[in-house]
Amino acid sequence: MLLPSDETGRGRPVVLLHARPTDRTMWGAHLPLLADAGVRAIALDLPGHGDAVVPEDREVAPWTDVLDTLDHLGADRFVLAGNSLGALVALQAAVTAPERVEGLVLVGYRPHDQPASPHLQAAWDAERTALAAGDLDAAVTAGVEAWTSAGATDEVRAHTARMLRGRLTQQLVHGEPALAADPLGEGTAALRTLTVPALVGVGEHDMPDFFEGGEALARDLDAGQAAVIPAAGHLAPLEQPSAFCTLLLDFIRRLPER
């Protein structure tokens, strides 16, 4: 499945993978900043998000779709930068095709087998309860409260609400597609095979789950200490695009020349 994309700039390809409640428009402020810095920035919609509607009864493998789409766009080697779900898909793509990945920037990561904190469980329960009652507005409100920080601007909250409404509407109409077998497998053995340079980050006001998950991921990838993005919640790149781009570009500049 070829994924919808937006791109701008020329230079080393940097692929931007969004979080679960969002779509590729979360990177709208980042594309010109990255292009001005001399990279080719590519933002993708993951299956079931934004314009990437999944056909009925199709098993999805987002990591394969990302790699196939980058083939189609002529990007042979690239840096993968992902937030939340996007961080997971970036890791799945990296273990599937490690020879193509020049670097990983991963923000707001939590492994699926990590027990949820009461805060995270309450966020999930609020959204699911509202959807079960057919109250899409309440589900969107619960998601915005969970995934953005108290200091998020009205513009960020409104953008998050639009993206989440689109995602939940697709979910209600089409259901959740079946996922192919996860190339990460069980545990962390697959992660520890990766030798690609990596940067792990977390929003200052994110839930404890993502601090714990980020710190463990940084250890597994030998990525040093996880970076904290100030004044941001789970959707740290969306809330603080300049700070995120600064982290990303500093990381890219330290990579070996192509």
C-alpha positions, -999 to +999 in steps of 0.1 A: +000+000+000+015+033-011+010+060+016-001+096+011+028+120+015+038+156+017+074+166+011+096+196+006+133+204+003+164+187-011+192+167+006+193+138+030+158+123+032+142+126+067+109+107+070+084+120+096+060+094+111+030+107+131+015+096+164-017+075+167-042+103+173-029+124+144-019+122+107+008+137+085-006+172+089+010+173+124+043+180+105+030+210+087+052+234+106+082+212+104+084+207+066+096+243+058+120+244+088+137+212+077+137+222+040+154+255+049+180+235+068+190+215+037+172+182+041+144+165+021+115+162+046+088+136+038+057+133+060+036+101+056+001+091+066+002+057+083-025+031+074-059+040+089-049+077+095-055+108+074-059+100+038-045+064+041-079+045+042-073+008+045-093-015+022-117-039+039-103-071+051-067-060+044-040-071+069-017-041+074+021-039+079+028-002+083+065-007+083+064-024+049+040+003+036+066+030+047+094+012+030+074+006-002+063+042-003+099+054+001+109+031-028+082+048-049+095+083-039+131+073-048+144+075-012+168+046-008+184+056+025+169+080+051+165+091+086+133+080+103+117+104+129+086+092+147+063+103+175+045+076+196+030+051+170+054+067+145+083+058+167+071+022+169+067+020+131+102+036+126+117+008+148+098-019+129+110-005+096+146-003+109+147-040+119+131-049+086+156-030+064+185-018+087+207-012+057+184+016+045+181+035+078+208+062+086+194+073+119+164+071+142+148+099+162+121+085+184+098+106+207+071+093+231+078+056+228+063+029+250+065-008+243+032-026+242+041-051+269+048-024+295+020-022+320+000+010+317+000+036+345-033+046+360-031+079+341-027+061+307-053+035+315-078+063+324-071+080+291-078+048+272-109+041+292-123+076+287-120+074+249-133+038+247-163+045+269-173+076+249-170+057+216-190+028+230-217+053+238-216+067+203-203+101+216-176+110+192-173+145+206-166+132+241-140+108+227-122+136+209-123+158+240-108+130+261-081+124+236-071+160+233-069+162+271-048+131+273-023+138+245-016+175+248-002+194+277-020+219+299+000+246+283-008+237+247-021+265+226-057+267+213-044+262+178-025+230+188-056+216+206-079+224+177-055+208+152-052+177+175-090+175+177-094+176+139-068+149+134-082+127+162-118+131+149-107+119+115-089+089+130-118+079+152-143+083+123-122+060+102-121+035+131-159+036+135-166+032+098-139+006+089-129-010+122-094-017+132-075-035+105-057-067+114-019-062+119+007-084+103+032-102+126+054-076+144+090-077+132+101-066+166+088-099+181+088-104+218+111-086+242+140-064+231+163-089+212+154-074+178+161-038+191+195-048+203+205-059+169+202-023+156+235-005+153+220+026+137+226+060+155+195+069+175+181+098+196+152+091+220+131+119+234+100+126+255+078+156+262+084+173+296+047+168+306+041+134+291+028+105+312+053+085+332+048+055+309+067+073+281+095+084+303+100+048+314+096+035+279+120+061+265+146+054+290+145+017+284+146+022+246+176+045+249+194+018+268+185-009+243+197+013+214+228+026+232+214+061+225+226+078+257+202+097+279+167+104+266+162+141+256+134+160+273+114+184+251+104+214+273+068+226+277+053+196+258+031+166+263+028+134+244+026+151+210+058+170+217+068+177+181+033+192+174+034+214+205+071+225+201+080+222+164+111+245+166+125+226+196+119+193+179+135+204+147+165+217+166+170+183+182+165+165+149+188+188+129+216+186+156+213+148+154+214+148+116+245+170+116+264+145+137+257+116+113+284+105+089+285+121+055+265+102+029 
